[in-house]
């Protein structure tokens, strides 16, 4: 799903930079392994800090790491930045998942509809973003311009907690 699309995007970007296949595989595999370990840590932090606070923090951190990807020029840069991005993305996605399933648990009758609506909304948003990126790439041949835009879009997570009480 979402992980595969983002991993594919950075892999394509690395390929454009003429980084060889084995380096690309090592970079993405090590970054994913580090992300798994970090996810375990984040679960404990969410329990201590609360989902809403962690979601705001994660959204901002994720938004700030996207533009850094523009400066990748070597395999070690790619590994470090990709690992950092996995960490910040998990810092936003894990508390969002906690909040979402808490919200859906409140809906005794419409729980399945709630989940389907979320999936439709997320996938429609991805489709719109991909269409806008396609339009953007028609006018520029620089793929790096996508990174600051993706960072700005990461801040949309904050709108999901509007009106939600802090769950410290």
C-alpha positions in Angstrom: 0.0 0.0 0.0 1.3 3.4 1.1 4.7 2.1 2.2 5.3 0.5 -1.2 4.4 3.7 -3.1 6.7 5.9 -1.0 9.5 3.3 -1.2 9.1 3.1 -4.9 9.2 6.9 -5.2 12.6 7.1 -3.4 13.9 4.1 -5.3 13.0 5.9 -8.6 14.7 9.0 -7.3 17.8 7.0 -6.4 17.8 5.4 -9.8 17.6 8.8 -11.4 20.8 9.7 -9.4 22.5 6.7 -11.0 22.9 4.7 -7.8 23.4 1.0 -8.6 20.7 -1.6 -7.8 22.5 -3.3 -4.9 23.1 0.0 -3.2 19.4 0.9 -3.7 18.4 -2.5 -2.2 20.7 -2.1 0.8 19.5 1.5 1.4 15.8 0.7 1.4 16.2 -2.6 3.3 18.3 -1.1 6.1 16.0 1.9 6.3 12.9 -0.4 6.6 14.6 -2.5 9.3 15.4 0.6 11.3 11.8 1.8 10.8 10.5 -1.5 12.3 12.6 -1.1 15.4 11.6 2.6 15.7 7.9 1.6 15.4 8.2 -0.5 18.5 9.7 2.5 20.3 7.0 4.8 19.0 4.2 2.6 20.4 5.5 3.2 23.9 5.9 6.9 23.3 2.3 7.2 22.0 1.1 5.6 25.2 3.1 8.1 27.3 2.5 11.3 25.4 -0.9 10.7 23.9 -2.0 10.3 20.3 -3.0 13.9 19.5 0.3 15.4 20.7 2.3 12.7 18.9 0.3 13.3 15.7 1.0 17.0 15.7 4.7 16.4 16.4 4.9 13.7 13.8 3.2 15.7 11.1 5.6 18.6 11.5 8.7 16.4 11.7 7.5 14.5 8.5 6.8 17.8 6.7 10.3 19.0 7.5 12.1 15.9 6.4 10.5 15.7 2.9 12.4 18.8 1.5 15.7 17.4 2.8 15.4 14.6 0.2 16.2 17.1 -2.5 19.8 17.1 -1.4 20.5 13.4 -1.8 23.6 12.9 -3.9 25.3 9.7 -2.6 24.1 6.3 -1.2 25.0 7.2 2.4 22.9 10.4 2.1 20.1 8.4 0.7 20.3 5.9 3.5 20.4 8.5 6.3 17.6 10.6 4.8 15.4 7.7 4.0 15.8 6.3 7.5 15.0 9.7 9.0 11.9 9.9 6.8 10.7 6.5 7.9 11.1 7.6 11.5 9.2 10.9 11.1 6.5 9.2 8.9 5.9 6.6 11.6 5.8 9.4 14.2 2.7 10.7 12.3 1.1 7.5 11.0 1.1 5.5 14.2 -0.8 8.0 16.3 -3.1 8.7 13.4 -3.9 4.9 13.4 -4.6 5.0 17.1 -6.9 8.0 16.8 -8.7 6.6 13.8 -9.4 3.2 15.4 -10.5 5.0 18.6 -13.0 7.0 16.5 -14.2 4.0 14.7 -14.7 2.2 18.0 -17.2 4.9 19.0 -19.3 4.0 16.0 -21.0 0.8 17.1 -23.2 0.3 14.1 -21.3 2.0 11.3 -17.7 0.9 12.1 -17.2 -0.8 8.8 -18.5 2.2 6.9 -16.2 4.4 8.8 -13.2 2.4 7.8 -14.3 2.2 4.2 -14.9 5.9 4.1 -11.4 6.5 5.4 -9.8 4.2 2.8 -11.7 5.9 0.1 -10.7 9.4 1.3 -7.0 8.4 1.6 -6.9 6.8 -1.8 -8.8 9.7 -3.5 -6.4 12.1 -1.9 -3.5 10.1 -3.3 -5.0 10.0 -6.7 -5.5 13.8 -6.7 -1.9 14.3 -5.5 -0.6 12.0 -8.2 -2.6 13.9 -10.9 -1.3 17.2 -9.6 2.3 15.9 -9.6 1.8 14.6 -13.2 0.7 18.1 -14.2 3.7 19.6 -12.4 6.1 17.3 -14.1 4.7 18.3 -17.5 6.1 21.7 -16.9 9.4 20.8 -15.2 11.8 18.0 -15.5 13.1 18.3 -12.0 11.7 15.6 -9.8 13.1 17.3 -6.6 10.3 19.9 -6.7 7.9 17.2 -5.5 9.6 16.9 -2.1 8.7 20.3 -0.6 5.1 19.9 -1.9 4.9 16.4 -0.2 6.1 18.0 3.0 3.4 20.6 2.9 0.8 17.9 2.2 2.1 16.0 5.3 0.7 18.8 7.5 -2.8 17.8 6.5 -2.7 15.1 9.3 -3.2 18.0 11.8 -6.7 18.6 10.4 -7.8 15.2 11.6 -7.5 16.2 15.2 -9.4 19.4 15.1 -11.8 19.5 18.0 -10.4 16.2 19.5 -9.6 16.4 23.2 -6.0 15.7 24.1 -5.5 12.2 25.3 -2.5 12.6 27.5 
